[in-house]
């Protein structure tokens, strides 16, 4: 067994014996995400996962990469890029130290999720340490491994509440042969209508975003398919270096829309609303729309209950992604409260994996 893995196991066992809270830490680039300020227990144990690093298995022809959870995300992207492949779900890093485990634990996808689907659809296998230091293995390294309950997907976006991820097998994809970005001078509602009209058409749309500068659409695929779409859709083609910078800025939230949310003087929180794509413009404040209308980034100082009610009526949910300066968690947490049925299931799973409630308490689900 990996010596670093053995050290982590022993640390968990000691923490469990002393009933100490365990805080799981990777590259720490997403430490802002989730419920904060809940860890007031005396002398929590920090579990640093960055010692588990390196690629375990990668055969480009198999379209699967298996790596330790602490492996830097950028190094994996570089290795895939050299082989003409990529993470299709376009995971954000939010900093140089981002790790594969952190990407999966947060479950965040970037602009290309619009065409490729969410991160959870690409997690084929995962290894996890439970509260007794036991190594649990779920899934595998092949795409047709579908036997049993898909715990690997359950762990995606769980923010460590069930334990630390140690090893992951991720499905990858070939890079598209051609990409192009179009810009349309449209307001938010007109852009939503345009995106909705495209949904039923066989167009190679991989990403969309509406900002104060209009609607941006990224096309990706075979050259003939992209060229045909360019002629059919119209708009103004954006030079590729400018387009690459634009989409990278959205993924990493360095685009100017997000800048004020990260400033100390900001009085508005950055909310992420997931809604049905056909939902009209919500008029809740400065908005950046992605995924054909399915994801709305909104800067607002409205009460959490108001935004959540609006999101629920639109068939979705609302998350306080970044709090305003000096703002704490909403009374029921930064994530949309779970329904009673889902809450019961989550609590039962937590009891199975972590009966003492040691791992990342309340980070994902308030009070759990």
C-alpha positions, 0 to 999 in steps of 0.5 A: 500500500502507498506509504502516504495513504497509510499515514493518512489512515493512521491519522484518521484512526487517531482522530476517531479514537479522540473524537476529533473533527477531521478537516480534509484539505487539498490545494485549498483553492476552493476553501471559500465554497460551502458552509464556513465558520462551522468548525469551532470544535477544539483542535480539529485534525487537518488531513492534507491530501496533497501527498497523494499525487501522481498518475496511476494509469493512463492509456489514451486509447482507453479514454480513462485516466486514474490518478491519486486525489492529490494530483495537481489538476493542471498537470493532468490537463497538460498530460491529456492535452499532450495526447490530444484529450481533455476533461470534457466537463471543463473543471475550474481550478480557481488557483494553481494548487487545485487537485483532482480530488478537490475538483471531484469533491466540489463537483463543479463544471465549467462552460463546456458542461453545456455540451458535454454534461456534468462532472459526475457523468465522468467519474467511473471509479473512486476510492475513499477512506472511511472513519475507521481508516478502511479503504473503500473502493467503488466503480472501476476503470471501464465505462461499462462497469455499471453493477451495483449502486453508483457510489462514485457519482454520489461522492461527486460534489459531496465536499468530503462529508463521507470521507477523503477521496484517495484515488479517482478514475475519470473518463476523458474525451478527445479534443475537438478538431475545430472550435469557433466562438460567435458573438451576438449583440442581444440582451439577456431575454433575447439571448435566452430565446435564441438559445432555446431556439437552438436546442432542437437543432443539430448544432455543435454548441459546446458552451454559451454565456450571456454577459453585458456584451451580449451572447457568446456561443462556442461551437466544437466538433468536426470542421465541416460541422462547425463551418456549417453551423457558422453559416447557419447561425450568423453572428460575429466570429470572435478571434480565437485567442480572445475567445479562449481568454473569454471562456477561461475567464468564465471557468476560473471566474476571472472575468470582470463580472466576478471581480467585484464579488471577490472584493472586500468592499462588496455588499452583494453575494454571488449566487448560482441559480440552477433553473430550467433553461426556458426560465425567463430573465429573472431581473434579480440584479447583475446576471451572467447566464451560462449553459443555455439558460440553465445556470444563472450567476446573480449578484444580489443582496436579497435574503436567501429565502427570496432567491430560493423561492424564485429558483424553486418556482423555476424548477431549480435551486439557489446556492450562495457561491461567494458571500459578500464581505462580512456576510456569514452563512444563511441560517440554513446554510449556503446550499438550497435546503434538502427536501425531507426525503433526500435529507433522510437519505443523506443522513443515513449515508453519513451514518454509514460512512462516518457515524461519529460525524468527524469528516467536514461537519456541516460543510455541505449539509448544515448540521450534518 
